[in-house]
């Protein structure tokens, strides 16, 4: 059984999203035992069913994560937690939902009739 020994993250939020990228930011808990922040994602809206899977981690003190494994037009739900080593974790943060923008295709230009 894993015990939560560190405070949970505060206010995980999608910072911005554009084609093929989602940037998440949060406020780290103040605790010198934190060694990393783990980020999990499910490929659905936060209110939908589905399973969260690990999508990456960042070192202690970092408060942003860029997910470049997203697809245009898709909706994702993220959550995060602090880790203190390999066996101690905080509770999960709030969930944050983001929809990745679709990059428009530029139309032809300079059309003429001859």
Secondary structure, 3 states (H helix, E strand, C coil): CCCCCCCCCEEEEEEEEECCEEEEEEECCCCCCCCEEEEEEECCCCCCCCCCEEEEEEECCCCEEEECCCCCCCEEEEEEEEEECCCEECCCCCCEEEECCCCCCCCCCCCCCC
